[in-house]
Amino acid sequence: MRPASFAFALVLMGIAVSTQGCLAVAAGGAVVGATGAVVGTAGKAVVATGKAVVPGESKKDREQREFREWKRRQGA
């Protein structure tokens, strides 16, 4: 194998490894869409917006926690 071919193969392997997560999310989205699972969709929406998720936390509790954190940051 020539050095250029070897380097090209390494680049392709790197791209394949780095995009594996994207493919898994896309496949997961298809499964969630097919089954209508609200939990998976909410989890993806949280990941997309960058909000923290605390297991067992209700929407109201999360909003109150986020508001307190926001107020703390405004005062700092």
QUIMOSUL-V948739 format. One line per field, one symbol per residue. psi: psi as a letter, one per 20 degrees, with the letter a starting at -180 (. if undefined). Layout:
psi = ???
//
This chain:
psi = pqhghggghgghhgggghighghgggghhggghhikohghghghhghhijqqpppjprggggggghgggghghhh.
//
